[in-house]
Amino acid sequence: MAVAHVGPAAASAVHAAGGHHSHMPVYLFNMAALMYLTAMEIGLVSLHMPIEVTLFILLIVGAVKVWLIAMLFMHLRWDHKVLRKTALVPAFFVLVMFLGIGFTPDGAVDSIARMCGF
């Protein structure tokens, strides 16, 4: 599919005719959502729930915040679906790393240094 490029004169005509719309409501919504989620995280930590439950909820809230930031500031919201799916590839590897670190028993990496001669 070919993308049509509009010259500066035509772009000015579109803007003059009211064809441009403000992204300010999107930015304000994103700011409000990030502030609310941050306040929620702070409040959650002060509830003194079991650490496993707290961490699970914090990871979910953090993932939502990452998604909001990526969609807006990385312009994924306006990009083609293929580019959005491409951004999920590093997310998969981050998930694998978190799971690998999370399920590694204490002291498991101590023998690695010894095996390498350190």
N, C-alpha and C positions, 0 to 999 in steps of 0.2 A: 504494500500500500504506500503510495507516494504522499508525502507531506507537502502541502502548499505553503510557500513562504510569502509573506506579505511585506511589501516594501515600506519604508518609513512614512511615505506620504499616505498610503492606504491605511496604515496603522493609526496615523493621526486622525484620519477621517473617521475611523471606527470609534476612537476614543471621543472625538468631538460629538459624534452622534449618540453618545451614551452607551456604547458597546462595552465599555470597561466596567467591571464591577469590583467592589472593594472586598479584600480578603480579611478585613479587620474583624468581622464577627467570628471568623474561624480562629484567628489568633487569640481573641479574647476568650472564646470557649476553651481553647487549649490551655491558656494560662489559668483560667478558673479551675479546670479539671485537674491540672498538675498541682495547683495549690491545695485543692480539696484532698487529693490523694496523699500529698505530703502530710497534711494535718492528720489524715486518717492513720498514716504510718506512725506518727508520733503518739497519737492517742492509743494505738494498738499496743505499742511497747509499754505504755504506762498501765495497762490493764493487768499485768503480771500473770498472764496465762502460761500454760506449759510451753517450753521453748520450741518444741516440735510444731505445735499449732501456730505459734507466733511466726516462726520462720516460714512455714508453708504459706500463710496469708501474706507475709511481706514479699515473698517471691512472686506471688500472683499479682499483687499491687505493683510491684516493680516491673513486671512484664507488661502490664497495661500502660505504665508510664513510658517505657521504652517504645511501645507501639505508637503512642500518641506523638512522641518526639520524632520518631522515624517517619511517620506519615506526613507530618507538617514540615519539619526542618530539613529532612532529606528529600522532600518533595515527592515522596512515594505516593501520596494521595492523588497527585495529578499525573503520575507516570503510567505507562502501559503495564498491564498485568504481568507480563513476562519479567519486567524489571522488579516488580514487587516480589515475585516468586524467587528471583535471583537473590534478593536480600534475605530470604529465609535460609539459604545455604549456610552462611556463617552462624546463624541462630541455632541450627542443628548441631554444629560442632561445639558451640558454647554449652548447649544442653548436655552433650556427651561428656564434656569436661566437668561440669557441675556434678553430674551423676557419678562419674569416676572418682572425683574427690570426695563426694559425700558418702560413698559406700566403701571407701578405703579404711580398713581398720587402723586404729592407733598403732604406731610403731611399724607399720608395714613398709615404709620407705626407708627405715633405718638400715636395713640390710643392703639396700641398693648402693649406698655410699661405700660400704665395706666390700661389696662385690666389685666395684670400680677401682678399688685400691686407695680410697681416700681415708 
